[in-house]
Amino acid sequence: MKNNSQQKKLSLVEVVSMAVGTMIGASIFSIFGLGATIAGQDLPLAFLLSGFYALIVAYSYSILGSKIISNAGPVAFILKGFGDNVITGALSILLWFTFIISISLFVKGFAGYFLPLVHLKTTALSIGIVEVGVISFFTALNFFGSKAVGKAEFYIVLIKLSILLTFILAGFLSINWTNVQPIFDKTHSNGLLNGSIIFFLSYMGFGLITNASENIKNPKKNISRAIFISIFLVMLFYVGISVVTLGNLPLAEIVKAQENALAIAAKPFLGNFGFILISIGALFSISSALNATIFGGANIAYSLAKDGELPEKFERKIWFNSTEGLYITAGIGLLMALLFDLSAIAIITSTVFTVIYIFVLLSHFKISKEYGGNRIILGFNIIVLFLVFLALMRYQWNTQKNAFYASIIIFAVALLVEYLYRKIKHRTFINYK
């Protein structure tokens, strides 16, 4: 029985595939045009800098994740450091909300590639119809008991990366290197910083590894390995794609393309075939990430937000006997997609994730003597992440005031809901091992 149980668990390759699939589906297709608008020729450096932020967080995730084996992921880490209180509960609600916002981001990205591919005019109405359609499709798919396994995700990611590798290799030969030379004046440096904090969300998929730690073979070794392998692999692809895109397409055209920038960028060296190939790859990638987010992470987060605990047996399609979670998560995700534009959703996502990351790092600092970790490194990491958070809020205030207020409201509502929930339900979190 033990061998059968081990066979059902995810291998290192499957876990890396899950994380890479979510990360690349999350942003390289969805918000590449937005990043080019902000960072310009410094976009490759923005990807490297945001990767550095991810490695800062990964330091704590890898150490804690290899010792605190729980599908609760970051909530389990925070619970160890701060105990069971209103803050912990509010952060579990925020964790759930990060999946909701991610869903809205994927839906926006899907519409951005789908409409031009089928030669339909991009209007507010057509975008809204596609968003409603794709959310409805994946919600219905879950209702009828859709399944996904690590091996399937491996092949999905393999196809996705093969398409992107074709894009990189084919475009590398025709790069105009003057278009990718970084500029370090005050304006461009500011754009580089802003681009890096927004593309921070590009690497956030590695967190799903800790949300599946109970289902991973040899988690004490493979969680840390999977986190760092996935980040470095994705970093290579992000930098390669950004260099090829900037080197083959004028910045003005990338900015104009916005939601389907990569498909437009493939035209100069792959022709119309490249446009179709990248568009299909984008739809494939975003669908995969959307599917994994709705069915994989969001149900765990919803269970934590609702009950403060995870059941002994993880049943992916049952939503932990909280069937309303599927409809609430999908419904709010759709509402976010309809109410906010792509840039606002991206910046809200980064902000909420960063707050959770800061608390994970603070928790790690408090329990570092017991679980390991250099306090000097942790102190430095906390300062950097806090500065990233301040930069995000500043960017929101200067460019997206509706996103700024939405972020504040999200934090306030999470605290209020958790406070009232504890008053009424008297719920407590289980103490994860």
C-alpha positions in Angstrom: 0.0 0.0 0.0 2.9 2.3 0.8 4.3 1.8 -2.7 1.0 2.5 -4.4 0.7 5.7 -2.3 4.2 6.8 -3.5 3.4 6.0 -7.1 0.4 8.3 -7.0 2.5 11.2 -5.7 4.1 13.8 -8.0 7.7 13.4 -9.1 10.2 16.2 -9.2 9.7 16.6 -13.0 5.9 16.7 -12.6 6.1 19.3 -9.8 8.5 21.5 -11.8 6.1 21.2 -14.8 3.2 22.3 -12.7 5.0 25.4 -11.4 6.5 26.3 -14.8 3.2 25.8 -16.5 1.5 28.2 -14.2 4.2 30.8 -14.3 4.6 31.0 -18.0 0.9 30.8 -18.6 0.4 33.6 -16.1 2.3 36.5 -17.5 4.5 36.1 -20.6 1.4 35.8 -22.7 -1.0 37.9 -20.6 0.9 41.1 -19.7 4.0 41.1 -21.9 2.7 44.2 -23.8 2.1 46.0 -20.5 5.6 45.2 -19.3 7.1 46.6 -22.6 5.0 49.7 -22.2 6.4 50.3 -18.7 10.0 49.1 -19.0 10.7 49.6 -22.7 14.2 48.4 -23.8 15.0 47.5 -20.2 12.4 44.8 -20.2 14.9 41.9 -20.1 16.6 43.5 -17.1 13.1 43.9 -15.5 12.6 40.2 -15.8 16.0 39.5 -14.2 15.2 41.9 -11.3 11.8 40.5 -10.7 13.4 37.0 -10.7 15.7 38.3 -8.0 12.7 39.2 -5.9 11.3 35.7 -6.5 14.5 34.1 -5.3 14.3 36.2 -2.1 10.9 34.7 -1.4 12.1 31.3 -2.6 14.8 31.2 0.1 12.1 31.0 2.9 9.6 28.9 0.9 12.3 26.2 0.2 13.5 26.0 3.8 10.0 26.1 5.4 8.4 24.0 2.7 10.8 21.2 3.1 10.1 21.0 6.9 6.5 22.0 7.2 4.8 19.5 4.9 1.2 20.8 4.4 -1.0 21.7 1.4 -1.8 24.9 3.3 1.5 26.2 2.0 2.2 29.8 3.1 -0.7 29.8 5.7 1.0 26.9 7.4 4.3 28.8 7.5 2.6 32.0 8.9 0.7 30.0 11.5 4.0 28.6 12.9 5.4 32.1 13.3 2.3 34.2 14.3 -0.1 31.6 15.8 -3.8 31.4 15.2 -5.2 34.9 15.2 -7.1 37.4 13.1 -4.1 38.3 11.1 -3.5 34.6 10.1 -7.1 34.2 9.2 -7.1 37.4 7.1 -4.1 36.2 5.3 -5.8 32.9 4.4 -8.6 35.0 2.9 -6.1 37.0 1.0 -4.4 33.8 -0.3 -7.8 32.7 -1.7 -8.2 36.1 -3.2 -4.9 35.9 -5.0 -6.2 32.9 -6.9 -9.4 34.9 -7.7 -7.4 37.8 -9.1 -5.1 35.4 -11.0 -8.2 33.8 -12.6 -9.3 37.3 -13.8 -5.8 37.9 -15.2 -5.9 34.6 -17.2 -9.4 35.4 -18.5 -8.2 38.8 -19.8 -5.2 37.2 -21.4 -7.3 34.6 -23.1 -9.6 37.2 -24.6 -6.6 39.2 -25.8 -5.3 36.3 -28.0 -8.6 34.7 -28.9 -10.3 37.6 -30.6 -7.5 38.5 -33.1 -6.9 34.9 -33.9 -10.6 34.4 -35.0 -10.6 37.9 -36.7 -13.2 39.4 -34.3 -13.1 43.1 -33.5 -11.8 43.8 -30.0 -14.5 45.8 -28.2 -15.6 45.9 -24.5 -18.6 43.8 -25.5 -16.6 41.1 -27.4 -14.0 40.9 -24.6 -16.8 40.6 -22.0 -18.5 37.8 -23.9 -15.2 35.8 -24.2 -14.5 36.3 -20.5 -17.9 35.0 -19.5 -17.6 32.1 -22.0 -14.2 30.9 -20.8 -15.0 31.2 -17.1 -18.3 29.3 -17.7 -16.5 26.6 -19.7 -14.0 25.8 -17.0 -16.5 26.0 -14.2 -18.8 23.5 -16.0 -15.8 21.3 -16.7 -15.1 21.1 -12.9 -18.7 20.5 -12.1 -18.7 17.4 -14.3 -15.6 16.0 -12.7 -12.7 17.0 -14.8 -9.3 15.4 -13.7 -5.8 16.5 -14.2 -2.6 14.5 -13.4 1.1 15.4 -13.2 2.0 13.5 -16.3 -0.7 15.4 -18.4 0.7 18.7 -17.1 4.2 17.6 -18.1 3.1 17.1 -21.7 1.2 20.3 -21.7 4.2 22.3 -20.5 6.5 20.4 -22.9 4.3 21.5 -25.9 4.2 25.1 -24.5 7.9 25.4 -24.0 8.6 23.8 -27.4 6.5 26.6 -29.1 8.4 29.3 -27.1 11.7 27.7 -27.8 10.9 27.7 -31.5 10.0 31.4 -31.2 13.3 32.2 -29.4 15.6 30.2 -31.8 13.9 31.4 -34.9 13.9 35.1 -33.8 17.4 35.1 -32.4 19.0 35.2 -35.8 17.2 38.4 -36.9 17.6 40.5 -33.7 18.4 44.2 -34.0 20.6 44.5 -31.0 20.3 48.3 -30.8 16.6 47.7 -29.8 17.6 45.7 -26.7 20.4 47.8 -25.3 19.4 48.9 -21.8 19.1 52.6 -21.1 19.9 53.8 -17.6 18.8 57.4 -17.5 16.3 58.5 -14.8 13.2 57.9 -16.8 14.2 54.5 -18.0 15.5 53.4 -14.6 12.2 54.3 -13.1 10.5 52.2 -15.9 12.8 49.3 -15.1 11.9 49.4 -11.4 8.2 49.7 -12.1 8.4 46.9 -14.7 10.2 44.6 -12.3 7.6 45.0 -9.5 4.8 44.3 -11.9 6.5 41.3 -13.4 7.1 40.0 -9.9 3.8 38.2 -10.4 5.4 36.4 -13.3 7.2 34.1 -10.9 4.5 33.6 -8.3 3.5 30.1 -9.7 6.3 28.5 -7.7 4.1 28.9 -4.6 1.8 26.2 -5.9 4.6 23.7 -5.1 4.1 24.2 -1.4 0.4 24.0 -1.9 0.9 20.4 -3.1 3.7 19.4 -0.7 1.7 16.5 0.8 1.3 15.0 -2.7 5.0 15.2 -3.7 7.5 12.4 -3.5 10.3 13.0 -1.1 9.1 16.5 -0.2 12.0 17.3 2.1 14.4 17.3 -0.9 12.1 17.9 -3.9 10.3 21.0 -2.7 13.4 23.0 -2.5 14.8 21.6 -5.8 11.5 22.2 -7.6 11.2 25.8 -6.4 14.7 26.9 -7.6 14.7 24.8 -10.8 11.3 26.3 -11.9 12.4 29.9 -11.1 15.7 29.7 -13.0 14.1 27.8 -15.9 11.3 30.4 -16.3 13.9 33.3 -15.9 15.8 31.9 -18.9 12.7 31.8 -21.0 11.4 35.2 -19.9 14.8 36.9 -20.8 15.1 35.0 -24.1 11.5 35.9 -25.2 11.9 39.5 -24.2 15.2 39.9 -26.1 13.8 38.3 -29.2 10.5 40.3 -29.1 12.3 43.7 -28.6 14.9 42.8 -31.2 12.4 42.0 -33.9 9.5 44.4 -33.4 9.7 48.1 -32.8 8.7 49.1 -29.2 5.8 51.2 -30.5 4.2 48.1 -32.2 4.7 46.0 -29.1 2.9 48.6 -27.0 0.2 48.9 -29.6 -0.4 45.1 -29.6 -0.6 45.0 -25.8 -2.5 41.7 -25.0 -1.3 39.7 -28.0 2.2 41.2 -28.3 4.1 37.9 -28.7 1.9 36.8 -31.6 2.5 40.1 -33.4 6.3 39.8 -32.6 6.5 36.4 -34.3 5.3 37.7 -37.7 8.6 39.4 -38.9 10.5 36.1 -38.8 7.8 33.4 -38.9 5.2 35.1 -40.9 1.5 34.5 -40.4 2.3 30.9 -39.3 4.2 32.4 -36.4 1.2 34.6 -35.4 -1.1 31.5 -35.5 1.4 29.3 -33.7 2.0 31.8 -30.8 -1.7 32.6 -30.5 -2.6 28.9 -30.2 0.3 28.4 -27.8 -0.9 31.3 -25.7 -4.5 30.0 -25.6 -3.2 26.6 -24.7 -0.9 28.0 -22.0 -3.5 30.4 -20.5 -6.2 27.6 -20.5 -3.8 25.3 -18.7 -2.9 27.9 -16.1 -6.6 28.8 -15.6 -7.5 25.2 -15.2 -4.8 24.6 -12.6 -5.7 27.7 -10.7 -9.4 27.1 -10.5 -9.2 23.4 -9.8 -5.8 23.1 -8.0 -4.9 26.1 -5.8 -8.2 28.0 -5.4 -10.0 25.1 -3.7 -7.3 24.7 -1.1 -7.3 28.4 -0.5 -11.1 28.5 -0.3 -11.1 25.7 2.3 -8.6 27.6 4.4 -10.5 30.8 4.1 -13.8 29.1 5.0 -12.8 26.4 7.6 -9.3 27.1 8.6 -8.2 23.6 7.9 -7.6 21.0 5.2 -9.3 17.5 5.2 -7.1 14.4 5.5 -7.8 13.3 1.9 -7.5 15.8 -0.9 -10.3 15.4 -3.5 -9.7 17.8 -6.2 -13.1 17.7 -7.8 -15.2 17.8 -4.6 -13.9 21.2 -3.4 -13.7 19.7 0.1 -17.4 19.4 0.2 -17.7 23.1 -0.2 -19.3 23.2 -3.6 -20.2 26.8 -3.3 -16.5 27.6 -3.4 -16.3 26.8 -7.1 -19.1 29.3 -7.9 -18.0 32.0 -5.6 -14.4 31.8 -6.8 -15.3 31.8 -10.5 -18.0 34.4 -10.1 -15.7 36.9 -8.3 -12.9 36.2 -10.7 -15.2 37.0 -13.6 -16.4 40.2 -11.9 -12.8 41.4 -11.4 -12.1 40.7 -15.1 -15.2 42.8 -16.2 -14.5 45.7 -13.8 -10.7 46.2 -14.1 -8.3 46.4 -17.1 -5.3 44.2 -17.5 -2.8 46.6 -15.8 -5.0 47.2 -12.8 -5.5 43.4 -12.3 -1.8 42.8 -12.6 -0.8 45.4 -10.1 -3.4 44.3 -7.6 -2.3 40.7 -7.9 1.4 41.6 -7.3 0.4 43.8 -4.2 -1.7 41.1 -2.5 0.9 38.4 -3.2 3.7 40.6 -1.8 1.8 41.1 1.5 1.5 37.4 1.9 5.2 36.9 1.1 6.3 39.6 3.6 4.4 37.7 6.4 6.0 34.4 5.3 9.4 36.0 5.6 8.6 37.6 9.0 7.3 34.3 10.2 10.5 32.6 9.0 12.6 35.2 10.8 10.7 34.4 14.0 11.1 30.6 13.8 14.5 30.5 12.0 16.3 29.0 15.1 13.9 26.0 15.0 13.6 25.6 11.2 16.9 27.0 9.9 17.7 30.1 7.9 20.3 32.9 8.2 18.8 35.8 10.1 21.0 38.4 8.3 19.8 37.1 4.9 16.2 37.0 6.2 16.5 40.6 7.5 17.8 41.8 4.1 15.1 39.9 2.3 12.3 41.4 4.5 13.6 44.9 3.8 13.7 44.3 0.0 10.2 42.9 -0.1 8.9 45.7 2.0 10.4 48.2 -0.4 8.9 46.3 -3.3 5.5 46.6 -1.6 5.9 50.4 -1.1 6.9 50.7 -4.7 3.8 48.8 -5.8 1.5 51.1 -3.8 3.3 54.2 -5.1 3.0 53.0 -8.7 -0.7 52.3 -8.1 -1.3 55.8 -6.6 0.5 57.4 -9.6 -1.0 55.4 -12.4 -4.0 53.3 -11.2 -5.8 55.0 -8.3 -8.8 52.6 -8.7 -6.3 49.7 -8.2 -4.8 51.5 -5.2 -8.2 51.9 -3.5 -9.2 48.3 -4.5 -6.0 47.0 -2.8 -6.8 48.9 0.4 -10.4 47.7 0.3 -9.3 44.1 -0.2 -7.0 44.2 2.8 -9.6 45.9 5.0 -12.4 43.5 4.0 -10.2 40.5 4.6 -9.5 41.7 8.2 -13.2 42.6 8.8 -14.5 39.3 7.4 -12.1 37.3 9.5 -12.9 39.3 12.7 -16.6 38.8 12.2 -16.2 35.2 11.1 -14.3 34.4 14.4 -17.0 36.2 16.4 -19.8 34.2 14.8 -18.2 30.8 14.0 -15.5 30.6 16.7 -13.3 29.0 14.1 -9.6 28.2 14.7 -6.8 26.9 12.5 -5.4 23.5 12.9 -1.7 23.5 13.9 0.1 22.1 10.9 3.1 19.8 11.4 
